[in-house]
Amino acid sequence: MSSTATEVLVVGGGQAGIAMSEHLGNHGVPHIVLERDRVAERWRTSRWDSLVANGPAWHDRFPNLEFPCDRDAFPTKDEVAAYLAEYAEKIDAPIRTGVEVTSVTKNVGGPGFRVATSEGTVDARYVVAATGPFQKPVIPAVVPDEARVHQIHSSAYRNPRQLPEGAVLVIGAGSSGVQIAEELRRSGREVYLAVGPHDRPPRRYRGRDFVWWLGVLNKWEAATPPQGAEHVTIAVSGAQGGHTVDFRGLAEDGITLVGTAGSYENGKIRFAPDLEQNIAQGDANYLSLLREADAYVERNGLGLPEEPEAHRLQADPECVTNPLLELGLAEAGVTSIVWATGFTQDYSWLKVDAFDEKGRPRHKRGISSEPGVFFLGLPWQSRRGSSFIWGVWHDAGFLADHIMIRRAYRAYDSAEAPATA
């Protein structure tokens, strides 16, 4: 591919790129998808061994293909990767793997973009950045590299055997942090878990998974995070068949809960005195969803079994009522820190006017401020569900429709109208 041209270039061969390809293909729009590794590479190599999807198979999928496993099961990371690869083959997506995009620049004096890749150049009228939200792991600059403790990001964690012998501090109590902490504890490790602000939905309630409740209660359609937050940490797990995350239960199992991780000095890491408040706010979110679910059942006359015990919370354990505010790592035998602290985006290759002063995509529902450039797979791109497989599929449909509208305007001055299939 020393030099080629296409109407739409899609960068990224994960769930977003595949979804975009399907909709463009249905419209008959010529396009190429470039993926620097393999299809669904993040699911293959940037996840721990025992990871499963956080949504059941019936829910988090593309509309036109079901997972081969039980509909209520939580697919493994390998099953998700295989599913995405199968879907790409099913729709005959024009994906070229092993090709890295190094820069995208506007053409001067003409329409479209010049795309430099590891295998040559591509001229494209439109560019879709479908690289998703999980690009650069974030490890806060808290514990210096010279500290005598092994530090890894959750994306590099694979299993307990990977870490040196000793206790582990897991920082971050979203889905990744909780599941890794649980796995480490089951392996016999002493575990400390730093718990920040989070939402804590029930895994299942009255016989329905929480994804079903978010659907019928219209919460997947929320346009922005609560109170204008940029991100919402969700403490929910599909591990071990799926269960509601219960921080008090984690403490009963021997995990020591601490507050939000703060500063580090002289071998000690400090924690904010916010643990009790963070757990209480998570409880409030949990109980609020139960109440809304009960009201929905009553309003619609559904015969779903009652679960009064789900509303009863255990007493706070000692580590919550009398929390550790600092931890001497050596004294506690902590030899490893796992940072389950999320990711940031990296669009350094996209050299166009589509970013704000902080380097974040400037867009509305994926339509960027740079005409002809689109984003896909962003959290909260159009709704709460945008970063899920089913959500990105609908966002891709919206962008494909928008590209068709732009083609129609171009056709006004063209002797040859584009295909409308």
HELIX and SHEET records of a PDB file:
HELIX    1   1 GLN A   15  ASN A   26  1                                  12    
HELIX    2   2 GLU A   41  THR A   45  1                                   5    
HELIX    3   3 LYS A   77  LYS A   90  1                                  14    
HELIX    4   4 SER A  154  ALA A  156  5                                   3    
HELIX    5   5 PRO A  160  GLN A  162  5                                   3    
HELIX    6   6 SER A  175  ARG A  186  1                                  12    
HELIX    7   7 PHE A  210  VAL A  216  1                                   7    
HELIX    8   8 PRO A  226  GLY A  228  5                                   3    
HELIX    9   9 ALA A  239  GLY A  241  5                                   3    
HELIX   10  10 PHE A  247  GLU A  252  1                                   6    
HELIX   11  11 LEU A  275  ASN A  300  1                                  26    
HELIX   12  12 PRO A  308  HIS A  311  5                                   4    
HELIX   13  13 GLU A  318  THR A  321  1                                   4    
HELIX   14  14 ARG A  384  SER A  387  5                                   4    
HELIX   15  15 ILE A  389  TYR A  412  1                                  24    
SHEET    1   A 6 ILE A  95  THR A  97  0                                        
SHEET    2   A 6 HIS A  31  GLU A  35  1                                        
SHEET    3   A 6 SER A   3  VAL A  11  1                                        
SHEET    4   A 6 GLY A 120  ALA A 129  1                                        
SHEET    5   A 6 PHE A 113  THR A 117 -1                                        
SHEET    6   A 6 VAL A 101  LYS A 106 -1                                        
SHEET    1   B 5 ILE A  95  THR A  97  0                                        
SHEET    2   B 5 HIS A  31  GLU A  35  1                                        
SHEET    3   B 5 SER A   3  VAL A  11  1                                        
SHEET    4   B 5 GLY A 120  ALA A 129  1                                        
SHEET    5   B 5 VAL A 373  PHE A 375  1                                        
SHEET    1   C 2 LYS A 136  PRO A 137  0                                        
SHEET    2   C 2 PHE A 343  THR A 344 -1                                        
SHEET    1   D 5 HIS A 150  HIS A 153  0                                        
SHEET    2   D 5 VAL A 334  TRP A 339  1                                        
SHEET    3   D 5 ALA A 167  ILE A 171  1                                        
SHEET    4   D 5 VAL A 191  ALA A 194  1                                        
SHEET    5   D 5 THR A 256  VAL A 258  1                                        
SHEET    1   E 2 ARG A 204  TYR A 205  0                                        
SHEET    2   E 2 ARG A 208  ASP A 209 -1                                        
SHEET    1   F 3 ALA A 261  GLU A 265  0                                        
SHEET    2   F 3 LYS A 268  PHE A 271 -1                                        
SHEET    3   F 3 GLU A 326  GLY A 328 -1                                        
SHEET    1   G 2 HIS A 363  LYS A 364  0                                        
SHEET    2   G 2 ILE A 367  SER A 368 -1                                        
END                                                                             
